[in-house]
Amino acid sequence: MNIADRNSTMWRNTENTRPPARHAGHRPRITSGQRLAQALFDCAGPLARLVRHGETQWSSATFSGSRHTFVLRFDGNDAVHAAEALTIAIGDDAIAVQGALIAEITVTRFHHTVLPHPSAEVEVSALLLDQ
């Protein structure tokens, strides 16, 4: 799968966001935040839906990068199991991003609802450092 195809599949899980328009002969630049989102979706599976993504630039005296917050929603029994698996994968440092270093990644919120139907919402916060 080429990078352009991966970019468009990243947004498969949201109704509000569209991939950037493509111009003839122009390949869109994939940001480290988009690579992180794709890595999360790869880990979470096809039942994850993007609710929100926030990004702010970050820098210290020696490093620069960006802070990201993702909220993913999972509806149904199988999806809730996928949410739990994503939480474990994040805890095991199983997520990597090409071209950036994940300095910190944590699940900051996990909300599970059983009735009227099983669902889960996972909030993930990450600090990416530019390489």
ABEGO torsion letter per residue (X at the ends): XBAAAAAAAAAAABAABBBBBBBBGBBBBBBAAAAAAAAAAAAAEAABBBABBBBBBBBBAABBEBBBBBBBBBBEAAAAAAAAAAAAAAAAGABBBBGBBBABBBBABBBBBAOABBBBBBBBBBBBBBX
